[in-house]
Amino acid sequence: MADAIVAEGLVKKYGKQVALDGLDLSVAEGTVMALLGPNGAGKTTTVRVLTTLLAPDSGRGTVAGLDVIKDARALRSKIGASGQYAAVDEYLTGAENLEMVGRLYHLGIKNSKARARDLLEQFDLTDAGDRPVKGYSGGMRRRLDLAGALVADPPVLFLDEPTTGLDPRARLGLWDVIDELVAKGTTLLLTSQYMEEADRLADRIAVIDHGKVIARGTSDELKDQVGGERVELKVEDQAQLETARVLLAPLAVGDIAVEANVRRITVPVADGSEALVAALGRLRDEGIKVRDVGLRRPTLDDVFLSLTGHEAEEVQDEDSIDAKELNR
């Protein structure tokens, strides 16, 4: 399977701030790659370089076989992009926004209008299509923005934190739409701060810190690197926390976290269900009462902090993207 997206040694600096520091990345055709990391880690800068909106200081990038610098104009007709914030004109109707993008892609007036109506239906916006966007909800604006990225039916799609700020219901709706696109063969590079989003959508994940990919693999592979699963429990009596920690230490495969103020202990374990049973048995035998207990997988914070030991600092030039920029 060929790679639809390739980045080799990308470097980008803003003064003394290094946004990309030799970033390497590849995404196979027809797959979803999630690029994860806190704000400022370099995710948006990577997307801006790969969508031809920003020239790297050094390194090379290709998308759909085209060089992001040498073939920038030709490449823009083969990609779609949606940024962190819905890039729509609130004084135009939903249909007019999509028609405008179609004309920017040189589809012609007739084809732009037809494509706009098709997308309004696909994204469940038909009833709102002739209303000004300023009356749309946040979820509706995000769906319209994603529809705009698909006007030219691109084989490669870039979504930069597409569900940021959405309520859970709107986020689930967008995930369903993305699933449909990928099922049709679209290649997708998705940036996100949500591990559950990567779990739901991505074939592979790359974790980025200070402009470098520091780990890559499937969601399960990355979680296994930081201990796989955690037994998380809360004891009734705060005075028994230290005793509970000592009892649970033999089950741990990493550092045990104790939150005294909420009487919570978190134990990284290798074999989740067996460790959970063993933990409860040990505490019961010592007369330690458990108020609440559960088994959970690591979160994005667990993965990132385990891999780096810190949170990434913010970069000031992580801007958003819209279709009008792609067609300037």
C-alpha positions in Angstrom: 0.0 0.0 0.0 1.5 3.3 -1.1 1.8 6.3 1.3 -0.6 9.2 0.6 1.2 11.6 3.0 4.9 11.7 3.7 6.9 14.1 5.8 10.7 13.8 6.1 12.7 15.9 8.5 10.4 18.9 8.5 11.8 21.9 10.4 10.0 25.1 11.1 11.0 27.9 13.4 9.3 31.1 14.5 12.2 33.2 15.7 13.8 31.2 18.6 10.7 29.0 18.9 11.1 25.6 17.2 7.7 24.5 16.0 8.9 21.5 14.0 12.2 19.8 14.8 12.9 17.2 12.1 9.4 15.7 12.0 8.9 12.4 10.2 5.5 11.0 9.3 3.8 8.7 6.8 0.2 7.9 6.2 -0.9 5.0 4.0 -3.6 5.5 1.4 -7.1 4.9 2.6 -6.2 5.0 6.3 -6.6 7.4 9.2 -3.6 8.7 11.1 -4.2 10.7 14.3 -1.5 13.2 15.3 -1.8 13.7 19.1 -0.3 16.1 21.6 -1.2 19.1 23.7 -1.6 22.6 22.2 1.6 23.9 20.9 3.2 20.6 20.2 3.4 21.3 16.5 0.3 19.6 15.2 -1.2 22.6 13.4 2.1 23.6 12.0 2.5 20.1 10.5 -0.9 20.4 8.9 -0.2 23.9 7.5 3.0 22.6 5.9 1.4 19.6 4.4 -1.5 21.6 3.0 0.9 24.1 1.3 -0.1 27.0 3.6 3.3 27.2 5.2 6.8 26.6 3.8 9.1 24.6 6.0 12.6 25.9 6.7 14.0 22.5 5.7 12.8 18.9 5.1 10.4 17.5 2.5 6.7 16.8 2.3 4.6 15.0 -0.3 0.8 14.5 -0.5 -0.8 12.4 -3.1 2.6 12.1 -4.8 3.0 15.9 -5.1 5.6 18.0 -3.4 4.1 20.5 -1.0 6.4 23.3 -2.3 7.2 22.5 -5.9 3.7 21.3 -6.8 1.7 23.4 -4.3 -0.8 24.7 -6.9 -1.6 21.3 -8.3 -1.7 19.7 -4.9 -4.4 22.1 -3.6 -7.0 20.5 -5.9 -6.4 17.1 -4.4 -6.8 18.0 -0.7 -9.4 19.2 1.7 -8.8 20.8 5.1 -10.9 21.8 8.1 -9.3 23.8 10.9 -9.8 24.1 14.6 -12.5 26.8 14.2 -15.4 26.7 11.7 -14.2 28.9 8.8 -17.6 30.0 7.5 -19.1 33.3 6.5 -21.9 33.8 8.9 -23.7 36.4 6.7 -24.1 33.9 3.9 -26.4 30.9 4.0 -25.1 27.4 4.3 -25.7 26.7 0.7 -23.9 30.0 -0.4 -20.9 29.1 1.8 -20.5 25.8 0.0 -21.2 27.3 -3.4 -18.4 29.8 -2.8 -15.9 27.1 -2.0 -16.9 25.2 -5.1 -16.3 28.3 -7.3 -12.9 28.7 -5.5 -12.1 25.2 -6.6 -13.2 26.2 -10.2 -16.1 23.8 -10.3 -18.3 26.3 -12.1 -21.6 27.8 -10.9 -23.9 24.9 -11.9 -21.7 22.2 -10.5 -21.0 24.2 -7.3 -24.7 24.6 -6.6 -25.3 20.9 -7.2 -22.4 19.9 -5.0 -23.6 22.2 -2.2 -27.0 20.6 -2.1 -25.6 17.1 -2.1 -23.3 18.0 0.9 -26.1 19.8 2.8 -28.1 16.6 2.6 -25.1 14.4 3.6 -24.4 16.5 6.6 -28.1 16.8 7.7 -28.2 20.5 7.0 -30.8 20.6 4.2 -33.4 22.3 6.3 -30.9 25.0 7.4 -29.2 25.3 4.0 -31.0 28.5 3.0 -30.6 30.2 6.4 -27.8 32.6 7.3 -25.0 30.8 9.2 -25.1 33.3 12.0 -28.2 31.4 13.3 -26.4 28.0 13.3 -25.4 26.2 16.4 -21.7 25.3 17.0 -22.3 21.8 15.8 -24.0 22.9 12.7 -21.1 25.3 11.9 -18.6 22.5 12.3 -20.6 20.2 10.0 -20.8 23.0 7.4 -17.0 23.6 7.7 -16.3 19.9 7.2 -18.7 19.9 4.2 -16.6 22.7 2.8 -13.5 20.6 3.0 -15.2 18.0 0.8 -16.6 20.1 -1.9 -13.9 19.0 -4.4 -14.2 15.4 -3.3 -10.5 15.2 -2.3 -8.7 11.9 -2.0 -6.7 13.3 1.0 -8.3 15.2 3.9 -6.7 17.1 6.8 -8.8 17.7 9.9 -7.2 19.9 12.6 -9.0 19.3 15.9 -12.4 19.1 14.2 -14.4 18.4 17.3 -12.9 21.0 19.6 -15.6 22.8 21.5 -18.4 20.5 20.4 -20.8 18.9 22.9 -20.7 15.0 23.1 -23.7 14.5 20.8 -22.3 16.8 18.1 -18.9 15.1 18.4 -20.5 11.6 17.9 -22.3 12.9 14.8 -19.1 14.2 13.3 -17.4 10.9 14.0 -20.1 9.0 12.1 -19.6 11.4 9.1 -15.8 10.8 9.2 -16.3 7.0 9.3 -18.4 7.2 6.1 -15.7 9.2 4.3 -12.9 6.8 5.2 -15.1 3.8 4.2 -15.1 5.3 0.7 -11.3 5.4 0.5 -10.4 8.8 1.7 -7.0 9.2 3.4 -7.2 11.3 6.6 -4.7 13.0 8.8 -6.5 14.0 12.0 -5.1 16.1 14.8 -6.7 15.9 18.2 -6.3 16.2 21.9 -8.8 13.5 22.6 -7.6 9.9 23.0 -11.2 8.6 22.7 -11.4 10.3 19.3 -8.3 8.5 18.1 -9.6 5.2 19.5 -12.8 5.7 17.5 -11.3 6.9 14.2 -7.6 6.2 13.7 -5.9 3.2 12.3 -2.6 4.5 13.7 -1.5 7.2 16.0 1.6 9.4 16.2 2.4 11.3 19.4 4.1 14.6 18.9 6.1 16.7 21.4 8.1 19.9 20.6 7.8 19.3 16.9 9.0 15.6 16.9 7.1 12.4 16.6 8.1 10.6 19.8 6.0 7.5 19.5 3.7 5.8 17.0 1.5 2.8 16.8 -2.1 1.7 17.3 -4.0 3.1 20.3 -3.6 -0.2 22.2 0.2 -0.3 21.5 0.6 3.2 22.8 -1.5 2.5 25.9 0.5 -0.7 26.6 3.7 1.4 26.7 2.4 3.2 29.7 1.2 0.2 31.6 -1.9 -0.9 29.7 -4.6 -0.6 32.4 -5.1 0.9 35.8 -6.9 -0.2 38.8 -8.5 2.9 40.3 -10.1 2.8 43.7 -11.2 5.0 46.5 -11.1 3.9 50.2 -13.5 4.9 52.9 -10.9 5.9 55.5 -8.2 8.3 54.5 -6.0 7.0 57.4 -5.9 3.6 55.5 -4.5 5.1 52.3 -0.8 4.3 53.0 -1.7 0.7 54.2 -3.6 0.2 51.0 -0.7 1.5 48.9 1.7 -1.0 50.5 -0.7 -3.8 50.0 -1.2 -3.0 46.3 2.4 -2.3 45.5 3.2 -6.0 44.4 0.5 -5.7 41.7 1.9 -2.5 40.2 4.0 -2.4 37.0 4.8 1.3 37.4 4.4 4.1 39.9 1.3 4.1 42.1 -0.5 7.5 42.3 -2.1 8.5 45.6 -4.5 11.4 45.8 -5.0 11.9 49.5 -7.6 14.7 49.3 -10.0 12.4 47.5 -8.8 9.1 49.1 -8.0 7.7 45.6 -5.2 5.2 44.6 -4.3 4.5 41.0 -2.3 1.4 40.2 -0.9 0.6 36.8 -1.2 -3.1 36.1 -0.4 -5.7 33.4 -3.4 -8.0 33.5 -6.4 -5.8 34.3 -9.2 -8.1 35.4 -6.9 -10.5 37.4 -5.2 -7.5 39.1 -8.6 -6.0 40.0 -9.7 -9.2 41.7 -6.4 -9.5 43.5 -6.5 -5.9 44.7 -10.0 -6.3 46.2 -9.0 -9.5 47.9 -5.9 -8.0 49.5 -7.8 -5.0 50.8 -10.7 -7.1 52.0 -8.4 -9.4 54.0 -6.9 -6.4 55.8 -10.4 -4.9 56.5 -9.9 -1.9 54.3 -13.3 -0.8 52.9 -13.5 0.4 49.3 -16.0 3.1 48.4 -15.5 2.9 44.6 -13.4 0.8 42.2 -12.9 0.5 38.5 -10.6 -0.6 35.7 -9.6 1.9 33.1 -7.3 2.4 30.1 -4.7 5.2 30.0 -5.8 8.6 28.7 -4.0 10.8 26.3 -2.5 12.6 29.3 -1.2 9.3 30.7 0.4 8.4 27.4 1.9 11.9 26.8 3.1 12.5 30.3 4.6 9.0 30.5 6.5 9.5 27.2 7.7 13.0 27.8 7.6 13.6 31.5 6.0 17.1 31.0 3.3 19.0 29.1 4.2 20.8 25.9 4.6 24.5 25.9 2.3 26.6 23.7 3.5 27.9 20.3 2.0 31.3 19.3 1.7 30.6 15.6 -0.5 27.6 15.6 -3.3 29.0 13.4 -6.4 27.6 11.9 -7.1 26.6 8.2 -9.9 27.2 5.8 -10.7 26.4 2.2 -10.4 30.0 1.2 -6.7 30.0 2.3 -6.1 26.9 0.2 -7.4 28.7 -2.9 -5.8 32.1 -2.4 
